[in-house]
Amino acid sequence: MPGFRALTLPCAALLASLALPAAASPPLLRFDGAIGVDPLTAAGGVDTLNTVRGIAPGGRAWVLREFSATVTRRGEITARGRGLLFTSGEAIATRGGVASVALTLACGAADASATKYSSPIVALDAAGNFQVRGALSEDGVNDAVLPDSCDNPVLLVRAANATTGVLGGWFAAGIPDVER
C-alpha cells in the first residue's frame, strides 16, 4: 500500500507539529525572594507611610517566606508565593481577612509616575500561599504591551478584592534576580 504510506508520513508530521508547545516568550525580568512590608519608614527622622511607586502599604507588617516570579517580554507573568502572613498584632502568623492578591509591576520612573502593570487576581490560601499565571494589564481589561526594558523594576504583592477587581495596599516586594 504505497498510497497509505505516502499519506501516513505527512499526517504524522502534522500531528507532531500540533503537539509541540508554542515557543515561550523570553524572560524580561525574574524575581527571587521577597521583602515584607513595614508600613512605616523614617524620612528625615519622622515616620511616614512606606509608599512605593504611588502605592500605599498594607496596614500592618507582613512577611513573604518564599517568592519567585518571571515576567516575559510578551507581558505574561508566572509567580509563586509561600507564607504571606502578618508579622504583628492579634492576627500574627495568619493571612487575617485577606483572601486574594494580585501583583503589580512598576517600570520607569522611581516614583508614583512609574507605569504600572497588574496581574490577574488570585486566591490566597489559609497558609498564605498563592500562584499567579496570566497576562499583565495596564488598564485591568487589555493585555499589556511591555517596553523592551523595564527600568527601576518593582514587583509588589498587593491586596485584591476578587469581586470588585480593586487592588489595595502592598504587602511584599519581589527581589530582582540580577544574576541571571
C-alpha positions as CSV (number, residue, x, y, z in Angstrom):
1,M,0.0,0.0,0.0
2,P,2.3,2.7,-1.2
3,G,-0.5,5.4,-1.1
4,F,-1.3,4.7,2.5
5,R,2.4,5.1,3.5
6,A,2.6,8.3,1.5
7,L,-0.4,9.7,3.4
8,T,0.7,8.5,6.8
9,L,4.1,10.3,7.0
10,P,2.6,13.8,6.2
11,C,-0.2,13.2,8.7
12,A,2.2,12.1,11.4
13,A,4.3,15.2,10.8
14,L,1.3,17.4,11.0
15,L,0.1,15.8,14.3
16,A,3.6,16.1,15.8
17,S,3.8,19.8,15.0
18,L,0.4,20.4,16.6
19,A,1.6,18.7,19.8
20,L,4.6,21.0,20.2
21,P,4.0,23.9,22.5
22,A,4.3,27.4,21.2
23,A,7.7,28.9,21.6
24,A,7.9,30.5,25.0
25,S,8.5,34.3,25.2
26,P,11.9,35.1,26.6
27,P,12.1,36.5,30.1
28,L,12.2,40.2,30.6
29,L,12.5,40.1,34.4
30,R,12.9,37.5,37.2
31,F,12.4,37.9,40.9
32,D,13.7,35.5,43.5
33,G,12.9,36.2,47.2
34,A,10.8,39.0,48.7
35,I,10.9,41.7,51.3
36,G,7.8,42.0,53.5
37,V,6.3,45.5,54.1
38,D,6.9,47.6,57.2
39,P,4.1,50.1,56.8
40,L,6.2,53.0,58.2
41,T,9.5,54.3,57.1
42,A,11.7,57.1,58.5
43,A,12.0,60.1,56.3
44,G,14.0,62.9,57.9
45,G,13.6,61.4,61.3
46,V,9.8,61.3,61.0
47,D,7.8,58.1,60.5
48,T,5.8,58.2,57.2
49,L,3.8,55.7,55.2
50,N,6.0,53.4,53.2
51,T,4.5,54.3,49.8
52,V,6.2,52.7,46.8
53,R,5.6,53.9,43.3
54,G,2.5,55.7,44.5
55,I,1.0,52.5,46.2
56,A,0.4,52.7,49.9
57,P,1.4,49.8,52.2
58,G,-0.9,47.4,53.8
59,G,-1.9,48.4,57.3
60,R,0.4,46.1,59.2
61,A,3.8,44.4,58.8
62,W,3.9,41.3,56.6
63,V,6.4,38.6,55.7
64,L,6.6,36.5,52.5
65,R,8.7,33.5,53.2
66,E,9.3,32.3,49.6
67,F,8.7,34.1,46.3
68,S,9.7,33.7,42.7
69,A,8.3,35.3,39.6
70,T,9.1,35.6,35.9
71,V,7.8,38.3,33.5
72,T,8.1,37.6,29.8
73,R,8.6,40.1,27.0
74,R,5.0,39.4,25.9
75,G,3.7,40.6,29.3
76,E,3.0,37.2,30.8
77,I,3.7,36.6,34.4
78,T,4.1,33.4,36.5
79,A,4.7,33.7,40.2
80,R,4.6,31.6,43.3
81,G,4.5,32.8,46.9
82,R,4.5,30.9,50.1
83,G,3.8,32.2,53.6
84,L,2.4,35.7,53.1
85,L,1.4,36.4,56.7
86,F,1.0,39.1,59.3
87,T,4.1,39.7,61.5
88,S,2.3,41.7,64.2
89,G,-0.9,42.1,66.2
90,E,-3.6,39.6,67.1
91,A,-3.6,38.1,63.6
92,I,0.1,37.3,63.7
93,A,1.2,34.3,61.6
94,T,-2.1,34.3,59.7
95,R,-3.4,36.0,56.5
96,G,-6.1,37.6,58.5
97,G,-9.1,38.5,56.4
98,V,-7.1,38.8,53.2
99,A,-8.4,36.2,50.7
100,S,-7.0,37.4,47.4
101,V,-3.9,39.1,46.0
102,A,-2.5,40.5,42.7
103,L,1.0,41.5,41.6
104,T,1.8,45.0,40.2
105,L,5.0,45.6,38.2
106,A,6.2,49.2,38.1
107,C,8.6,50.2,35.3
108,G,10.2,53.6,34.6
109,A,10.4,56.5,37.0
110,A,11.3,55.7,40.6
111,D,8.2,57.5,41.8
112,A,4.4,57.5,41.5
113,S,4.6,58.3,37.8
114,A,6.0,54.8,37.0
115,T,4.0,52.8,34.5
116,K,2.2,50.0,36.4
117,Y,1.0,46.6,35.1
118,S,-1.1,44.3,37.2
119,S,-1.7,40.5,37.2
120,P,-5.0,38.7,37.4
121,I,-6.3,38.4,41.0
122,V,-5.7,35.0,42.6
123,A,-6.8,33.3,45.8
124,L,-4.6,33.4,48.9
125,D,-4.9,30.2,50.9
126,A,-5.1,30.0,54.7
127,A,-1.3,29.3,54.9
128,G,-0.6,32.5,52.8
129,N,0.3,30.6,49.6
130,F,-0.6,31.8,46.1
131,Q,0.2,31.1,42.4
132,V,-0.2,33.6,39.6
133,R,-0.2,32.8,35.9
134,G,-1.6,35.1,33.3
135,A,-1.2,38.3,31.3
136,L,-0.3,41.6,32.9
137,S,-2.6,44.5,32.2
138,E,-2.2,48.3,32.4
139,D,-5.9,49.0,32.4
140,G,-7.4,45.9,34.0
141,V,-9.0,44.9,30.7
142,N,-6.5,44.6,27.9
143,D,-3.2,42.6,27.9
144,A,-0.2,44.9,28.5
145,V,2.3,45.7,25.9
146,L,5.6,46.0,27.9
147,P,8.5,48.1,26.9
148,D,11.7,46.5,25.6
149,S,13.3,47.1,29.0
150,C,11.8,47.8,32.5
151,D,13.9,50.4,34.2
152,N,13.8,50.6,38.0
153,P,11.6,47.5,38.3
154,V,9.5,46.9,41.4
155,L,7.1,44.0,41.7
156,L,4.6,44.4,44.5
157,V,2.3,41.8,46.1
158,R,-1.0,43.6,46.8
159,A,-4.3,43.1,48.5
160,A,-7.1,42.5,45.9
161,N,-10.9,42.3,46.0
162,A,-11.9,39.4,43.8
163,T,-15.4,40.7,43.5
164,T,-14.8,44.3,42.5
165,G,-11.3,44.0,41.0
166,V,-10.0,46.8,43.2
167,L,-6.3,46.5,44.2
168,G,-5.3,47.7,47.7
169,G,-2.1,48.2,49.6
170,W,1.2,46.3,49.1
171,F,2.3,43.5,51.4
172,A,5.7,42.5,49.9
173,A,8.1,43.3,47.1
174,G,9.9,40.8,44.9
175,I,13.7,40.9,44.9
176,P,15.0,41.3,41.3
177,D,17.2,38.4,40.2
178,V,20.0,40.4,38.6
179,E,22.4,37.4,38.5
180,R,20.6,35.7,35.6
